[in-house]
Amino acid sequence: MQRGFKDGLVRLSVGIENPDDIIADLEQALEQI
């Protein structure tokens, strides 16, 4: 643990983009863990 961040912490930053792209990115990231 560094700087107060715990293992397993997920940071999600969402800007102005297509919701389908965000969902696809999340699905791809979750497949990696």
N, C-alpha and C positions, 0 to 999 in steps of 0.2 A: 504494500500500500504506500503510495507516494502522494504527497500534496492533498491528502484527505480523500483520494479516490480509491474506492474498494474494487477488488477483483470482481468481474461480472457486471460492472457498471456499463450501461449503454447510453450513449449520448445521441440524441436525435435532433437534428436541426433541419427545419423544413422552410423552404423559401417559396417563391412563386414558380411552381412547376406543375406539370400534369399529374394529378393524383395517381393515375395508372403507373407512371414512371416511378413514383415514390414507393408504391406497393411492390412493384417488380424489384426495385433496389433492396427493399427490406427482405423480400423472400430470398433473393440471392445471398444476402449477407447471413441470414439465419441458416441457410444450407451449409455454410462454412463452419458452423459451430456444433 
